[in-house]
Amino acid sequence: MSRFRYPRPPSSEITPEAVYRRRRELIGLGLASPLLALAGCAGAEDASAAGTTAAPAAPTDTPDGFRSNEELTTWRDATNYNNFYEFGTGKADPARNAHTLVTNPWVVVVGGEAEVTGTFPLEDFLRPHAVQERIYRLRCVEGWSMVLPWQGVPLGEVLARFRPTSKAKYVAFTTLADRGQMPGLRWPVLDWPYREGLRIDEAMHPLTLLATGLYGKPLPNQNGAPLRLVVPWKYGFKSIKSIVRIDFTENMPVTSWNQSQPSEYGFYSNVNPAVDHPRWSQASERRIAGDGRRLVANRIPTLPFNGYGAQVASLYEGMDLRKWF
């Protein structure tokens, strides 16, 4: 039985990977639907093993940030080099182990400061919102980035249906934690289950997405099937995978990496090249894209808010982004 039970665009509206990867052709197509992205911050191994090519030109995005002219990362790289510690800490572990994840049936629990709460089958949780497509950049805190075409539903449209109250200042997310399906839970890498959170205005922002697919196909298990978050101006670990619970809260929720290493991983975790990770610089990144060979990675400057400053910088006016990193 297919995991993809909620509304999806017809195959005639899904652009083939070969066309996606030709950015000039993509722009020339003038696709009817905006392009939606997410990827579980995947990367690639050091480019020195395969050589590098010239750095790409600065990205040209649509004003809303939903599309980019940048070269896309390949399906192979996006689905074979992932961070999903519930299936192991090695980059190849999720692709190797995530076949044990059962994604159908799937339910999402909604709780907290909202008028509508309860337990919802995935198709009801997403209904009646139409699946969209977008192209987003995502950057890992380790210094890798990708550009991918994703399918999904704007998070804000979904959350509004549950009518959060005036007390709802934040949105908290929780990942499935099932030792029978997720072998990585046997090791206390983090305090399971994995948890993340956003301020509610960040969650309601049009760029914030609930991803359900990648390259016109159902979201692979290793990329966070069947439902994951994409927040393209934040580091990849904020894009929580395999979501089973969403809570509206009055207080800032506990998040896994901030709880584990607060000096290294702040609650906000906006991409900021001026604030280094304590163990490495964030000034540049390796962009995984190019001719489709594994290990092709161009080092390029990291952009504030991952290049989405025009869309999101106003959310942080008056904040010290070195303190609230």
Buried (B, 14 or more C-beta within 10 A) or exposed (E): EEBBBBBBBEEEEBBEBEBBBEBEEBBEEEBEBBBBBBBBBBBBBEBEEBEBBEEBEEBEBBEEBBBBBBBBBBBEBBBBBBBBBBBBEBBEBBBEBBEEBEBBEBEBBBBBBBEEBEEBBBBEBBBEBBBBBBBBBBBBBBBBBBBBBBBBBBBBBBBEBBEBEEEBBBBBBBBBBBEEBBBBBEEEBBEBBBBBBBBBBBBBBBBBBBBBBBBBEBBBBBBBBBBBBBBBBBBBBBBBBBBBBBBBBEEEBBBBBBEEEEEEBBBBBBBBBEBEBEEEEBEEBBBBBBEBEBBBBBEBEBBBBBBBBEBBBEBBEEEEBEEEB
